[in-house]
């Protein structure tokens, strides 16, 4: 599973966690399971959704390849409610199955070619229990979300514990074919130190995602276009996938 070099570092993972909170998307994922079940959060990052699911009584496993992200997740999990595993979503083997597997925070888009993406979907398929579901989202390409990733539109500031006031903005370096390369630029305001994290995301369309899901063995797919459950339309902001075998 690709890891942005910056987020292998604990200090960068703290900054990421301070600015990246889950609103309507987090509520959506929390609504998927009404009774306690076994949940796997692939690419769990700093664990925000995994911890909220565990608080609802689910048995939650969070898997991520970035040591900095997992360190922050473990620090937040004072009660040890989630099992945290360092691993790659493309080839993990846990020896058990799950009722629900999720990929949140647009983590699906970090896989940059069909081979990688198919490996992830196939690994998830092998770890699904009977009647289990795989749920994830990807930004819908026609909505062209990256066009708003400018310094003027994305600049924000927050107080980061142990660091002080920090400002961040996003800027696109390059957009081509299905790909967007961009920077997250963090400035530690007390010292003036600047930290930059470069990322590349893929923006596959519905047809490409459907093809890969079928190749991985998923035969039933429900498509949504936003966190309120609206159906997927050509210019919906999201492609939200609920897939079953």
C-alpha positions as a Markdown table, in Angstrom:
| # | Residue | x | y | z |
|---|---|---|---|---|
| 1 | Unk | 0.0 | 0.0 | 0.0 |
| 2 | Unk | 1.6 | 3.3 | -1.0 |
| 3 | Unk | 2.7 | 5.5 | 1.9 |
| 4 | Unk | 3.4 | 9.2 | 1.5 |
| 5 | Unk | 6.9 | 9.5 | 3.0 |
| 6 | Unk | 5.9 | 12.3 | 5.3 |
| 7 | Unk | 3.1 | 10.3 | 7.0 |
| 8 | Unk | 5.5 | 7.5 | 7.9 |
| 9 | Unk | 6.7 | 10.1 | 10.4 |
| 10 | Unk | 5.0 | 10.6 | 13.7 |
| 11 | Unk | 5.4 | 14.4 | 13.7 |
| 12 | Unk | 3.6 | 14.7 | 10.3 |
| 13 | Unk | 0.9 | 12.2 | 11.3 |
| 14 | Unk | 0.1 | 14.5 | 14.3 |
| 15 | Unk | -0.5 | 17.4 | 11.9 |
| 16 | Unk | -2.6 | 15.3 | 9.6 |
| 17 | Unk | -4.8 | 14.2 | 12.5 |
| 18 | Unk | -5.3 | 17.7 | 13.7 |
| 19 | Unk | -6.7 | 18.9 | 10.4 |
| 20 | Unk | -8.5 | 15.9 | 9.0 |
| 21 | Unk | -11.7 | 15.2 | 10.8 |
| 22 | Unk | -14.7 | 13.2 | 9.7 |
| 23 | Unk | -18.1 | 14.8 | 9.4 |
| 24 | Unk | -20.9 | 13.5 | 7.3 |
| 25 | Unk | -18.6 | 10.8 | 5.9 |
| 26 | Unk | -17.8 | 9.5 | 9.4 |
| 27 | Unk | -21.5 | 9.5 | 10.3 |
| 28 | Unk | -22.2 | 7.5 | 7.1 |
| 29 | Unk | -19.7 | 4.8 | 8.0 |
| 30 | Unk | -21.0 | 4.6 | 11.6 |
| 31 | Unk | -24.5 | 4.1 | 10.3 |
| 32 | Unk | -23.6 | 1.0 | 8.3 |
| 33 | Unk | -23.8 | -1.6 | 11.1 |
| 34 | Unk | -26.7 | -1.4 | 13.5 |
| 35 | Unk | -25.6 | -4.3 | 15.8 |
| 36 | Unk | -22.1 | -5.2 | 17.0 |
| 37 | Unk | -20.1 | -6.9 | 14.3 |
| 38 | Unk | -16.5 | -7.5 | 13.1 |
| 39 | Unk | -15.1 | -4.5 | 11.2 |
| 40 | Unk | -11.9 | -4.1 | 9.3 |
| 41 | Unk | -10.8 | -0.5 | 8.6 |
| 42 | Unk | -8.3 | -0.7 | 5.7 |
| 43 | Unk | -6.0 | 2.3 | 5.6 |
| 44 | Unk | -7.2 | 3.4 | 9.0 |
| 45 | Unk | -4.7 | 6.3 | 9.3 |
| 46 | Unk | -4.9 | 7.9 | 12.8 |
| 47 | Unk | -7.9 | 5.8 | 13.7 |
| 48 | Unk | -10.7 | 8.4 | 13.9 |
| 49 | Unk | -13.4 | 6.3 | 12.4 |
| 50 | Unk | -12.1 | 3.0 | 13.9 |
| 51 | Unk | -12.3 | 4.4 | 17.4 |
| 52 | Unk | -15.8 | 5.7 | 16.9 |
| 53 | Unk | -16.9 | 2.3 | 15.6 |
| 54 | Unk | -15.3 | 0.6 | 18.6 |
| 55 | Unk | -17.2 | 3.0 | 21.0 |
| 56 | Unk | -20.4 | 1.6 | 19.5 |
| 57 | Unk | -19.5 | -1.9 | 20.5 |
| 58 | Unk | -18.0 | -3.3 | 17.3 |
| 59 | Unk | -14.9 | -5.5 | 17.2 |
| 60 | Unk | -12.7 | -3.3 | 15.1 |
| 61 | Unk | -9.3 | -3.9 | 13.5 |
| 62 | Unk | -7.4 | -1.0 | 11.9 |
| 63 | Unk | -4.7 | -1.8 | 9.3 |
| 64 | Unk | -2.3 | 0.8 | 7.9 |
| 65 | Unk | 1.2 | 0.7 | 6.5 |
| 66 | Unk | 2.3 | 4.1 | 7.9 |
| 67 | Unk | 4.0 | 3.8 | 11.3 |
| 68 | Unk | 3.5 | 7.4 | 12.1 |
| 69 | Unk | -0.2 | 7.1 | 11.6 |
| 70 | Unk | -0.5 | 4.0 | 13.7 |
| 71 | Unk | 1.5 | 5.6 | 16.5 |
| 72 | Unk | -1.0 | 8.4 | 16.7 |
| 73 | Unk | -3.9 | 6.0 | 16.5 |
| 74 | Unk | -2.5 | 4.0 | 19.4 |
| 75 | Unk | -1.9 | 7.1 | 21.5 |
| 76 | Unk | -5.5 | 8.1 | 21.1 |
| 77 | Unk | -6.7 | 4.6 | 22.0 |
| 78 | Unk | -6.1 | 4.8 | 25.7 |
| 79 | Unk | -8.6 | 2.0 | 26.5 |
| 80 | Unk | -7.2 | -0.4 | 23.8 |
| 81 | Unk | -10.5 | -0.8 | 22.1 |
| 82 | Unk | -9.1 | -1.3 | 18.6 |
| 83 | Unk | -6.6 | -3.9 | 17.4 |
| 84 | Unk | -4.0 | -2.0 | 15.3 |
| 85 | Unk | -2.0 | -3.8 | 12.7 |
| 86 | Unk | 0.8 | -2.6 | 10.5 |
| 87 | Unk | 0.2 | -4.0 | 7.0 |
| 88 | Unk | -0.4 | -3.4 | 3.3 |
| 89 | Unk | -3.9 | -3.5 | 2.0 |
| 90 | Unk | -2.7 | -5.2 | -1.2 |
| 91 | Unk | -1.5 | -8.4 | 0.4 |
| 92 | Unk | -2.5 | -8.6 | 4.0 |
| 93 | Unk | -3.4 | -12.0 | 5.5 |
| 94 | Unk | -5.2 | -12.0 | 8.9 |
| 95 | Unk | -6.6 | -15.5 | 9.0 |
| 96 | Unk | -10.1 | -14.4 | 9.8 |
| 97 | Unk | -13.1 | -12.8 | 8.2 |
| 98 | Unk | -15.1 | -9.6 | 8.8 |
| 99 | Unk | -18.7 | -8.6 | 8.5 |
| 100 | Unk | -17.8 | -5.1 | 7.2 |
| 101 | Unk | -14.6 | -3.8 | 5.6 |
| 102 | Unk | -14.3 | -0.1 | 5.0 |
| 103 | Unk | -11.8 | 2.3 | 3.3 |
| 104 | Unk | -12.5 | 5.8 | 4.4 |
| 105 | Unk | -10.9 | 9.2 | 3.8 |
| 106 | Unk | -10.6 | 8.5 | 0.0 |
| 107 | Unk | -7.9 | 6.0 | 0.7 |
| 108 | Unk | -9.1 | 4.0 | -2.3 |
| 109 | Unk | -7.5 | 6.7 | -4.5 |
| 110 | Unk | -3.9 | 6.2 | -3.3 |
| 111 | Unk | -3.8 | 3.0 | -5.4 |
| 112 | Unk | -2.4 | 4.3 | -8.7 |
| 113 | Unk | -3.0 | 1.5 | -11.2 |
| 114 | Unk | -5.4 | -1.4 | -11.9 |
| 115 | Unk | -3.0 | -4.1 | -10.6 |
| 116 | Unk | -2.7 | -2.4 | -7.2 |
| 117 | Unk | -6.4 | -1.7 | -6.9 |
| 118 | Unk | -7.4 | -5.2 | -7.9 |
| 119 | Unk | -5.0 | -6.6 | -5.3 |
| 120 | Unk | -6.6 | -4.5 | -2.6 |
| 121 | Unk | -10.2 | -5.5 | -3.7 |
| 122 | Unk | -9.2 | -9.2 | -3.9 |
| 123 | Unk | -7.6 | -9.1 | -0.5 |
| 124 | Unk | -10.7 | -7.5 | 1.0 |
| 125 | Unk | -12.9 | -10.1 | -0.8 |
| 126 | Unk | -10.9 | -12.9 | 0.8 |
| 127 | Unk | -11.4 | -11.4 | 4.3 |
| 128 | Unk | -15.2 | -10.9 | 4.0 |
| 129 | Unk | -17.5 | -13.1 | 5.9 |
| 130 | Unk | -20.6 | -14.6 | 4.3 |
| 131 | Unk | -23.0 | -11.7 | 3.6 |
| 132 | Unk | -20.2 | -9.3 | 4.4 |
| 133 | Unk | -19.9 | -5.9 | 2.7 |
| 134 | Unk | -17.0 | -3.8 | 1.4 |
| 135 | Unk | -17.7 | -0.1 | 1.6 |
| 136 | Unk | -15.5 | 2.7 | 0.3 |
| 137 | Unk | -15.6 | 6.0 | -1.5 |
| 138 | Unk | -13.7 | 7.8 | -4.3 |
| 139 | Unk | -14.1 | 11.4 | -5.6 |
| 140 | Unk | -16.2 | 11.4 | -8.7 |
| 141 | Unk | -13.9 | 12.7 | -11.6 |
| 142 | Unk | -16.5 | 14.9 | -13.4 |
| 143 | Unk | -16.9 | 16.9 | -10.1 |
| 144 | Unk | -13.2 | 18.0 | -10.5 |
| 145 | Unk | -12.7 | 18.4 | -6.8 |
| 146 | Unk | -9.0 | 19.2 | -7.3 |
| 147 | Unk | -9.8 | 22.5 | -9.0 |
| 148 | Unk | -10.6 | 23.9 | -5.6 |
| 149 | Unk | -7.3 | 22.7 | -4.0 |
| 150 | Unk | -5.7 | 26.1 | -4.0 |
| 151 | Unk | -4.0 | 28.1 | -1.3 |
| 152 | Unk | -6.8 | 30.7 | -1.2 |
| 153 | Unk | -9.6 | 28.2 | -0.8 |
| 154 | Unk | -8.0 | 25.6 | 1.5 |
| 155 | Unk | -6.0 | 27.7 | 4.0 |
| 156 | Unk | -6.9 | 27.0 | 7.6 |
| 157 | Unk | -5.3 | 27.2 | 11.0 |
| 158 | Unk | -5.6 | 25.2 | 14.2 |
| 159 | Unk | -3.9 | 24.7 | 17.6 |
| 160 | Unk | -1.9 | 21.4 | 17.6 |
| 161 | Unk | -1.2 | 20.0 | 21.1 |
| 162 | Unk | 2.5 | 20.1 | 21.9 |
| 163 | Unk | 3.3 | 22.2 | 18.8 |
| 164 | Unk | 1.2 | 25.3 | 18.9 |
| 165 | Unk | -0.6 | 27.1 | 16.1 |
| 166 | Unk | -0.3 | 25.5 | 12.7 |
| 167 | Unk | -1.5 | 26.6 | 9.3 |
| 168 | Unk | -2.1 | 24.4 | 6.3 |
| 169 | Unk | -3.1 | 24.8 | 2.6 |
| 170 | Unk | -3.2 | 22.6 | -0.4 |
| 171 | Unk | -1.9 | 23.2 | -3.9 |
| 172 | Unk | -2.0 | 21.1 | -7.0 |
| 173 | Unk | 1.3 | 20.5 | -8.8 |
| 174 | Unk | 0.0 | 18.6 | -11.8 |
| 175 | Unk | -3.2 | 17.0 | -13.1 |
| 176 | Unk | -3.1 | 14.5 | -16.0 |
| 177 | Unk | -5.2 | 11.6 | -17.2 |
| 178 | Unk | -6.8 | 10.1 | -14.1 |
| 179 | Unk | -4.1 | 11.5 | -11.7 |
| 180 | Unk | -3.6 | 14.6 | -9.5 |
| 181 | Unk | -0.3 | 15.4 | -7.7 |
| 182 | Unk | -0.6 | 17.9 | -4.9 |
| 183 | Unk | 1.1 | 19.2 | -1.8 |
| 184 | Unk | -0.1 | 19.7 | 1.7 |
| 185 | Unk | 1.9 | 22.7 | 3.1 |
| 186 | Unk | 2.0 | 22.9 | 6.9 |
| 187 | Unk | 3.5 | 26.0 | 8.6 |
| 188 | Unk | 4.4 | 25.9 | 12.3 |
| 189 | Unk | 3.6 | 29.5 | 13.1 |
| 190 | Unk | 5.7 | 29.9 | 16.3 |
| 191 | Unk | 8.9 | 28.8 | 14.5 |
| 192 | Unk | 8.1 | 29.5 | 10.9 |
| 193 | Unk | 9.1 | 25.9 | 10.0 |
| 194 | Unk | 7.4 | 24.6 | 6.9 |
| 195 | Unk | 6.7 | 21.0 | 6.3 |
| 196 | Unk | 5.4 | 19.7 | 2.9 |
| 197 | Unk | 3.8 | 16.4 | 2.1 |
| 198 | Unk | 3.5 | 15.5 | -1.6 |
| 199 | Unk | 0.7 | 13.1 | -2.6 |
| 200 | Unk | -0.6 | 11.6 | -5.9 |
| 201 | Unk | -4.2 | 10.3 | -6.2 |
| 202 | Unk | -6.0 | 8.5 | -8.9 |
| 203 | Unk | -9.5 | 9.5 | -9.9 |
| 204 | Unk | -11.1 | 6.4 | -11.5 |
| 205 | Unk | -14.6 | 6.6 | -12.9 |
| 206 | Unk | -17.5 | 4.4 | -12.1 |
| 207 | Unk | -17.0 | 2.1 | -15.0 |
| 208 | Unk | -13.4 | 1.5 | -14.1 |
| 209 | Unk | -14.3 | 0.8 | -10.5 |
| 210 | Unk | -17.1 | -1.6 | -11.6 |
| 211 | Unk | -14.7 | -3.5 | -13.8 |
| 212 | Unk | -12.2 | -4.0 | -11.0 |
| 213 | Unk | -14.9 | -5.0 | -8.5 |
| 214 | Unk | -16.2 | -7.7 | -10.9 |
| 215 | Unk | -12.7 | -8.9 | -11.5 |
| 216 | Unk | -12.2 | -9.3 | -7.7 |
| 217 | Unk | -15.4 | -11.4 | -7.4 |
| 218 | Unk | -18.0 | -8.9 | -6.3 |
| 219 | Unk | -21.3 | -9.4 | -8.0 |
| 220 | Unk | -23.6 | -7.0 | -6.2 |
| 221 | Unk | -22.8 | -3.3 | -6.0 |
| 222 | Unk | -24.9 | -0.3 | -4.7 |
| 223 | Unk | -23.7 | 3.1 | -5.9 |
| 224 | Unk | -24.3 | 6.3 | -4.0 |
| 225 | Unk | -23.3 | 9.8 | -4.9 |
| 226 | Unk | -23.1 | 11.6 | -1.5 |
| 227 | Unk | -23.1 | 11.0 | 2.2 |
| 228 | Unk | -26.9 | 11.6 | 2.5 |
| 229 | Unk | -27.5 | 8.4 | 0.5 |
| 230 | Unk | -28.4 | 10.1 | -2.7 |
| 231 | Unk | -28.0 | 7.9 | -5.8 |
| 232 | Unk | -24.9 | 8.3 | -8.0 |
| 233 | Unk | -25.4 | 10.8 | -10.8 |
| 234 | Unk | -22.8 | 12.0 | -13.4 |
| 235 | Unk | -21.8 | 15.0 | -11.4 |
| 236 | Unk | -22.2 | 13.7 | -7.8 |
| 237 | Unk | -19.3 | 14.7 | -5.6 |
| 238 | Unk | -18.6 | 11.1 | -4.5 |
| 239 | Unk | -18.6 | 7.6 | -5.8 |
| 240 | Unk | -19.7 | 5.6 | -2.8 |
| 241 | Unk | -19.5 | 1.8 | -3.2 |
| 242 | Unk | -21.3 | -0.8 | -1.1 |
| 243 | Unk | -20.2 | -4.1 | -2.6 |
| 244 | Unk | -21.2 | -7.7 | -1.7 |
| 245 | Unk | -20.1 | -11.0 | -3.1 |
